[in-house]
Amino acid sequence: MASVFNNAIDPSDGACARMGNARWFAAAALTVYTALAGPWLLGYDYVRDDLGAFHAPLRAFYAHQIAQGQPFDWMPDLFCGFYLTGEGQLGGYHPLKWILYRLLPLHWATGLEYLLPYPVLAIGAWLWLRRLVGRADAAAFGALTLACSSFALMRLIHPHAVAVVAHLPWLLWLTEILFDAHRRGFPHRAAMAQTGIALLTASQLLLGYPQYVWFTWLALGFVGIGRIISAAPFGPNPKTNLHNESRPTVLGNSNSRSRSEAARGGVALMAAVACGLLLAGVQLLPTVDALGESVRRSAGAEFSATGSWHPLNAVQWIAPYLFVHRVVGENTHELIAYLGAAPLLLAVWACLSRRDDRLGRLVMPALAAAVLALLLAFGEFGPLFALWSKIPLVGSFRFPCRAMVLFAFAAAVLAAVGYARVFSCATAPGIGALPARIPATNGSGFWAGCGGAVWLAVLLLCAASWLIALWALARGPAEIVASPAAVLAGPVLLSVAAGLMAAGASRRRWAAAALALFTAADLGYSGLSYSVYAPGALVHRSSSSAPIDLPAAPARIVCDIALGQLPQQRTGNQVLAFGLSRADGYAGLEPQRPWWPWLAAFPPQLAVDVLRRAAVQWIRRTEQSVRLGLAERDSPAASAFAAD
């Protein structure tokens, strides 16, 4: 088996094999996206979680207002009047969204809005990783890892989060081009990159999800600072030859000059982002205005700590289905961080393999980014939360676990590097492939050639997964532990991934294709089984127009009443689709309403008077409303369509 590494392979054959492997990964991603879009093409609407509770009613209002030529900034059917543009998650001033809802029926407009970010994310990730690792197939595997990750697929229920994140690989790609253009002295290319960064930044802000824009700026700042410190790209260096030896260039090898060029690139990057801020003022200013009038204005550290990523959630990397909710907690789509079995093992391979070549130069920056993302995601469980919660505006964001999106990007880089290490078909210029002969001081054959220490780490991860599964099964049934089949899925997936890596290291021609299909099935099931194919996640268009017994005149309803120490219930806005108006509502940036009867200080009779003055005619029956004596009459619409 060791002789395989000594055989000479025609570089042209290796290039053809790499392109063939890249096509397999593209086909695998397309398969996942077909499964994602299939229900929509068959006439179903996505209504899982916030898609039905928040986004669908708002988009119906938006489409109606555009069709009537009326403004959509103010929505009278929520909170007795709601600043919809300021809330941010409508993104009504984004030109692409306006075109979709102006020209297409509601079903087609919403479906395209939800689904288009996924291919945009995949293509951008491929361009960015292709520039970093220099191999089309490795970049395609990294793009598959990122674009079909559990984070991306489960975030279908937060479509603007996916849309904003889909801009990030393009921004990283343009940032690399910008710094490279300044280093090489290409002003026109630098200007084009700056223009692209400004437009993409404006597009992100117009979508109205500032938390993920903040994560984007963290990523761009990390890359920019790294480029200035190193005064060199985080990828193949055109100033070195195949053996990573410096060669003379027109610009010379002056470190001070390189540092100055990189600093100019950093200034250009900040200027481009600032231009994007100005271009998106039509959305940015209303969001700042609405924030000042929202309950988040006075939110403390406890609010910001909501959704912190407990370190025990790391167990999902090797035991993805161990718990009933898959995570330590109940908010699965927020706390999920499953990388996939093969991407995890390949990322570990990248971290433990050699770092003295071009691919190795990517490992430490990616590891540093991953560690930073973890520290941010830990929230109250980590050391950075005290600083994080005191940053203006940023301290108003909850769910620190959302910083795991940066971890997903770092893991995609490491997975691409690991793939390039293991699945090395040939040694071609500029790709940093495995050398023709790998030295080994101890051992021989396949184990020594592939790096015994690296294989030991892979096997230890598999063994740890099996031990966790067997321990869970030995304990017997538990409330938080999933079924035996689900518990065993983790170690089986890791074992299969390790076998495919061994086949790839042995240069089996079928290994890359099998890896593509396996990774697509692994990640696709993990994400789509939650966001698309879970019970209640889909509703056919024909059922959304079912008749319902509504009052003769437009009625205002209250769905959520909190009394004393009883928890406030959060009910979605589905009732708006049936002609009802809400005196309360469900929104991310909820307005302050000091007159609203939430506090224990409100006597029941005063609460009744307040609700009558707000023209409330219907009360949804809850424990709170029963205690207030306000639930003598229920709205049929509320009973049928307002989720608990």
Secondary structure in CASP SS format (residue, H / E / C, confidence):
PFRMAT SS
TARGET T0000
AUTHOR 0000-0000-0000
METHOD secondary structure of the structure
MODEL  1
M C 1.00
A H 1.00
S H 1.00
V H 1.00
F H 1.00
N H 1.00
N C 1.00
A C 1.00
I C 1.00
D C 1.00
P H 1.00
S H 1.00
D H 1.00
G H 1.00
A H 1.00
C H 1.00
A H 1.00
R H 1.00
M H 1.00
G H 1.00
N H 1.00
A H 1.00
R H 1.00
W H 1.00
F H 1.00
A H 1.00
A H 1.00
A H 1.00
A H 1.00
L H 1.00
T H 1.00
V H 1.00
Y H 1.00
T H 1.00
A H 1.00
L H 1.00
A H 1.00
G H 1.00
P H 1.00
W H 1.00
L H 1.00
L C 1.00
G C 1.00
Y E 1.00
D E 1.00
Y E 1.00
V C 1.00
R C 1.00
D C 1.00
D H 1.00
L H 1.00
G H 1.00
A H 1.00
F H 1.00
H H 1.00
A H 1.00
P H 1.00
L H 1.00
R H 1.00
A H 1.00
F H 1.00
Y H 1.00
A H 1.00
H H 1.00
Q H 1.00
I H 1.00
A H 1.00
Q H 1.00
G C 1.00
Q C 1.00
P C 1.00
F C 1.00
D C 1.00
W E 1.00
M E 1.00
P C 1.00
D C 1.00
L C 1.00
F C 1.00
C C 1.00
G C 1.00
F E 1.00
Y E 1.00
L H 1.00
T H 1.00
G H 1.00
E H 1.00
G C 1.00
Q C 1.00
L C 1.00
G C 1.00
G C 1.00
Y C 1.00
H C 1.00
P H 1.00
L H 1.00
K H 1.00
W H 1.00
I H 1.00
L H 1.00
Y H 1.00
R H 1.00
L H 1.00
L C 1.00
P C 1.00
L H 1.00
H H 1.00
W H 1.00
A H 1.00
T H 1.00
G H 1.00
L H 1.00
E H 1.00
Y H 1.00
L H 1.00
L C 1.00
P H 1.00
Y H 1.00
P H 1.00
V H 1.00
L H 1.00
A H 1.00
I H 1.00
G H 1.00
A H 1.00
W H 1.00
L H 1.00
W H 1.00
L H 1.00
R H 1.00
R H 1.00
L H 1.00
V H 1.00
G C 1.00
R C 1.00
A H 1.00
D H 1.00
A H 1.00
A H 1.00
A H 1.00
F H 1.00
G H 1.00
A H 1.00
L H 1.00
T H 1.00
L H 1.00
A H 1.00
C C 1.00
S C 1.00
S H 1.00
F H 1.00
A H 1.00
L H 1.00
M H 1.00
R H 1.00
L H 1.00
I H 1.00
H C 1.00
P H 1.00
H H 1.00
A H 1.00
V H 1.00
A H 1.00
V H 1.00
V H 1.00
A H 1.00
H H 1.00
L H 1.00
P H 1.00
W H 1.00
L H 1.00
L H 1.00
W H 1.00
L H 1.00
T H 1.00
E H 1.00
I H 1.00
L H 1.00
F H 1.00
D H 1.00
A H 1.00
H H 1.00
R H 1.00
R H 1.00
G C 1.00
F C 1.00
P H 1.00
H H 1.00
R H 1.00
A H 1.00
A H 1.00
M H 1.00
A H 1.00
Q H 1.00
T H 1.00
G H 1.00
I H 1.00
A H 1.00
L H 1.00
L H 1.00
T H 1.00
A H 1.00
S H 1.00
Q H 1.00
L H 1.00
L H 1.00
L H 1.00
G C 1.00
Y C 1.00
P H 1.00
Q H 1.00
Y H 1.00
V H 1.00
W H 1.00
F H 1.00
T H 1.00
W H 1.00
L H 1.00
A H 1.00
L H 1.00
G H 1.00
F H 1.00
V H 1.00
G H 1.00
I H 1.00
G H 1.00
R H 1.00
I H 1.00
I H 1.00
S H 1.00
A C 1.00
A C 1.00
P C 1.00
F C 1.00
G C 1.00
P C 1.00
N C 1.00
P C 1.00
K C 1.00
T E 1.00
N C 1.00
L C 1.00
H C 1.00
N C 1.00
E C 1.00
S E 1.00
R C 1.00
P C 1.00
T C 1.00
V C 1.00
L C 1.00
G C 1.00
N C 1.00
S C 1.00
N H 1.00
S H 1.00
R H 1.00
S H 1.00
R H 1.00
S H 1.00
E H 1.00
A H 1.00
A H 1.00
R H 1.00
G H 1.00
G H 1.00
V H 1.00
A H 1.00
L H 1.00
M H 1.00
A H 1.00
A H 1.00
V H 1.00
A H 1.00
C H 1.00
G H 1.00
L H 1.00
L H 1.00
L H 1.00
A C 1.00
G H 1.00
V H 1.00
Q H 1.00
L H 1.00
L H 1.00
P H 1.00
T H 1.00
V H 1.00
D H 1.00
A H 1.00
L H 1.00
G H 1.00
E C 1.00
S E 1.00
V H 1.00
R H 1.00
R H 1.00
S H 1.00
A C 1.00
G C 1.00
A H 1.00
E H 1.00
F H 1.00
S H 1.00
A C 1.00
T C 1.00
G C 1.00
S C 1.00
W C 1.00
H C 1.00
P H 1.00
L H 1.00
N H 1.00
A H 1.00
V H 1.00
Q H 1.00
W H 1.00
I C 1.00
A C 1.00
P C 1.00
Y C 1.00
L C 1.00
F E 1.00
V C 1.00
H C 1.00
R C 1.00
V C 1.00
V C 1.00
G C 1.00
E C 1.00
N C 1.00
T H 1.00
H H 1.00
E H 1.00
L H 1.00
I C 1.00
A C 1.00
Y C 1.00
L C 1.00
G C 1.00
A H 1.00
A H 1.00
P H 1.00
L H 1.00
L H 1.00
L H 1.00
A H 1.00
V H 1.00
W H 1.00
A H 1.00
C H 1.00
L H 1.00
S C 1.00
R C 1.00
R C 1.00
D C 1.00
D C 1.00
R C 1.00
L H 1.00
G H 1.00
R H 1.00
L H 1.00
V H 1.00
M H 1.00
P H 1.00
A H 1.00
L H 1.00
A H 1.00
A H 1.00
A H 1.00
V H 1.00
L H 1.00
A H 1.00
L H 1.00
L H 1.00
L H 1.00
A H 1.00
F H 1.00
G H 1.00
E H 1.00
F H 1.00
G C 1.00
P C 1.00
L C 1.00
F H 1.00
A H 1.00
L H 1.00
W H 1.00
S C 1.00
K C 1.00
I C 1.00
P C 1.00
L C 1.00
V H 1.00
G H 1.00
S H 1.00
F C 1.00
R C 1.00
F C 1.00
P H 1.00
C H 1.00
R H 1.00
A H 1.00
M H 1.00
V H 1.00
L H 1.00
F H 1.00
A H 1.00
F H 1.00
A H 1.00
A H 1.00
A H 1.00
V H 1.00
L H 1.00
A H 1.00
A H 1.00
V H 1.00
G H 1.00
Y H 1.00
A H 1.00
R H 1.00
V H 1.00
F C 1.00
S C 1.00
C C 1.00
A C 1.00
T C 1.00
A C 1.00
P C 1.00
G C 1.00
I C 1.00
G C 1.00
A C 1.00
L C 1.00
P C 1.00
A C 1.00
R C 1.00
I C 1.00
P C 1.00
A C 1.00
T C 1.00
N C 1.00
G C 1.00
S C 1.00
G H 1.00
F H 1.00
W H 1.00
A H 1.00
G H 1.00
C H 1.00
G C 1.00
G H 1.00
A H 1.00
V H 1.00
W H 1.00
L H 1.00
A H 1.00
V H 1.00
L H 1.00
L H 1.00
L H 1.00
C H 1.00
A H 1.00
A H 1.00
S H 1.00
W H 1.00
L H 1.00
I H 1.00
A H 1.00
L H 1.00
W H 1.00
A H 1.00
L H 1.00
A H 1.00
R H 1.00
G C 1.00
P C 1.00
A C 1.00
E C 1.00
I C 1.00
V E 1.00
A C 1.00
S C 1.00
P H 1.00
A H 1.00
A H 1.00
V H 1.00
L H 1.00
A H 1.00
G H 1.00
P H 1.00
V H 1.00
L H 1.00
L H 1.00
S H 1.00
V H 1.00
A H 1.00
A H 1.00
G H 1.00
L H 1.00
M H 1.00
A H 1.00
A H 1.00
G H 1.00
A H 1.00
S C 1.00
R C 1.00
R C 1.00
R C 1.00
W C 1.00
A H 1.00
A H 1.00
A H 1.00
A H 1.00
L H 1.00
A H 1.00
L H 1.00
F H 1.00
T H 1.00
A H 1.00
A H 1.00
D H 1.00
L H 1.00
G H 1.00
Y H 1.00
S H 1.00
G H 1.00
L H 1.00
S H 1.00
Y H 1.00
S H 1.00
V C 1.00
Y C 1.00
A C 1.00
P C 1.00
G C 1.00
A C 1.00
L E 1.00
V E 1.00
H E 1.00
R H 1.00
S H 1.00
S H 1.00
S H 1.00
S H 1.00
A C 1.00
P C 1.00
I C 1.00
D C 1.00
L C 1.00
P C 1.00
A C 1.00
A C 1.00
P C 1.00
A E 1.00
R E 1.00
I E 1.00
V E 1.00
C C 1.00
D C 1.00
I C 1.00
A C 1.00
L C 1.00
G C 1.00
Q C 1.00
L C 1.00
P C 1.00
Q C 1.00
Q C 1.00
R C 1.00
T C 1.00
G C 1.00
N C 1.00
Q H 1.00
V H 1.00
L H 1.00
A H 1.00
F H 1.00
G C 1.00
L E 1.00
S E 1.00
R E 1.00
A C 1.00
D C 1.00
G C 1.00
Y C 1.00
A C 1.00
G C 1.00
L C 1.00
E C 1.00
P E 1.00
Q C 1.00
R C 1.00
P C 1.00
W C 1.00
W C 1.00
P C 1.00
W C 1.00
L C 1.00
A C 1.00
A C 1.00
F C 1.00
P C 1.00
P H 1.00
Q H 1.00
L H 1.00
A H 1.00
V H 1.00
D H 1.00
V H 1.00
L H 1.00
R H 1.00
R H 1.00
A C 1.00
A C 1.00
V E 1.00
Q E 1.00
W E 1.00
I E 1.00
R C 1.00
R C 1.00
T C 1.00
E H 1.00
Q H 1.00
S H 1.00
V H 1.00
R H 1.00
L H 1.00
G C 1.00
L C 1.00
A C 1.00
E C 1.00
R C 1.00
D C 1.00
S C 1.00
P H 1.00
A H 1.00
A H 1.00
S H 1.00
A H 1.00
F H 1.00
A C 1.00
A C 1.00
D C 1.00
END
